[in-house]
Amino acid sequence: MTLDDSGWVNEAEWLPSPNCDEYAPPAATPLLVVHNISLPPYQYGGDGVQQLFSNTLDPDEHPYYAGIAGLRVSSHFFIRRDGRLLQFVPTTRRAWHAGVSQWRGRERCNDFALGVELEGCDFEPFTHAQYRTLTALAQLLQHDCGVQAITGHEHIAPGRKTDPGPYFDWARLSAALGRTLPEN
């Protein structure tokens, strides 16, 4: 994988989200936060996540959407079950993925983190293709963006968030990257 000068991964499908802003002040991004998402819940392959991150989610399309259609959220990356990488926010801008959060005593993780969503849920394993893409992406972000630590949403927002959940294989990602994860 390669990253262009404006913060877009060349091998990703680019779907720019309006739900981002400038890092203020411009900051290093030493943290990568792993999440999971599926829309509708527990259903894969649709356009729900893409619509949510682009503010085009139709509240009448699914009963679950009525409660979330007004959210203004995004993530830098989304990895589909088949390993395809979608990018919504360049690494040079702040995505709105972490919410109320803290890591190593620093609050507002969006201010210094990149976010990656895996298509999935807390209740089933992720795919081999997703781990391959996540590993390649994490290696790129460590090298080109200065990512120093990788952790889960559940670790930066305990009690509020549970993702990526108990089926995420931290040992597998740790072995692939040669470091102990998650880092808290």
HELIX and SHEET records of a PDB file:
HELIX    1   1 GLY A   48  PHE A   53  1                                   6    
HELIX    2   2 PRO A   63  GLY A   67  5                                   5    
HELIX    3   3 CYS A  109  ASP A  111  5                                   3    
HELIX    4   4 HIS A  128  CYS A  145  1                                  18    
HELIX    5   5 HIS A  153  ILE A  156  1                                   4    
HELIX    6   6 TRP A  170  LEU A  177  1                                   8    
SHEET    1   A 6 GLU A  13  TRP A  14  0                                        
SHEET    2   A 6 LEU A  85  GLN A  87  1                                        
SHEET    3   A 6 PHE A  77  ILE A  79 -1                                        
SHEET    4   A 6 ALA A 113  GLU A 119  1                                        
SHEET    5   A 6 LEU A  31  ILE A  37  1                                        
SHEET    6   A 6 ALA A 149  GLY A 152  1                                        
SHEET    1   B 2 CYS A  20  GLU A  22  0                                        
SHEET    2   B 2 ARG A  93  ALA A  95 -1                                        
SHEET    1   C 2 GLN A 102  TRP A 103  0                                        
SHEET    2   C 2 ARG A 106  GLU A 107 -1                                        
END                                                                             
